[in-house]
Amino acid sequence: MNPDPALEPALARARDILAQSPRVAAFSGAGLSAESGLATFRDPDTDALWSRFDPTELASLEGFEANPGRVIDWYNWRRSKYAAVAPNAAHRALAAQTRMIQITQNVDHLLEQAGVAAERIYHLHGNMLYDRCHNRNCDHHERVDLDKPRQLRNCPRCGDYLRPAVVWFGESLPRETWVQAERLCRELDCLLVIGTSATVYPAAGLIDVVRQRQSRVIVIDPNPGAASDVADVHLAGPAAALLPALLEGFDLASTAR
Ligand code: APR
């Protein structure tokens, strides 16, 4: 799929910025995986998750403690969706930039499946490929098979419930991953912001970190939003069409050689 010709001038400006940016990283959200068939959370005219489901019931500590079985059933439903999809051209274009770090809010495994090395992906909101013990003092983690969802069960180590290793509203982000992402953003020349409404903090605050040091922000999103409001260039279209065109021929890095 080729990008809309009307976007050529903006694409050229964005490519100029990349050509002058020794250190570039990507910051992504649900829009990156939309063209793989995964629903976003807030997209106005789509079957966005939070327009169909209540996040306080299904993606919060209180919701889980009130009805853990229902929350696990819902995540198993989402996991079955994840099992049925594949990376799109946007994931593949990012994976081709083998020296670039992917900071993502997504809990899916499509960047990994596209070939991005695990150590180059900062999952700020966790990863659906794992379950962890609900008890903060127990660090039991186990890999799950997306195709074979497990019912609500207890931790083999401490007996508390096991739950998806994702970050729920009201919970803090994985500390080490957050520190790494913030430190990286303080050293970047340019941040590619892909498919996020940039409304959920602290993750969205990474854009401010980059702006505060007068570094550049390129946004890829069909819709205007908080990120495009502060962008140097807003490429207003779908990631799977625009990212291959934007990144073609580049060998971008996030850290100095
Ligand atoms: N290409 C690029 N962007 C797209 C595409 C596409 N094909 N389709 C939709 N988008 C954009 C939408 O315009 C919107 O700006 O993706 C964005 C999705 O925004 P949200 O649904 O709010 O998702 P996200 O920003 O990732 O949500 C942040 O909120 O619910 C929590 O923990 C969850 O990580 C998530 C966080």
Residues whose N, C-alpha, C, O or C-beta is under 5 A from the ligand:
A	BS01	APR	G29 A30 G31 L32 A34 E35 T40 F41 R42 D43 Q105 N106 H125 V167 G195 T196 S197 A198 V200 I220 D221 P222 N223 G225 G237 P238 A239
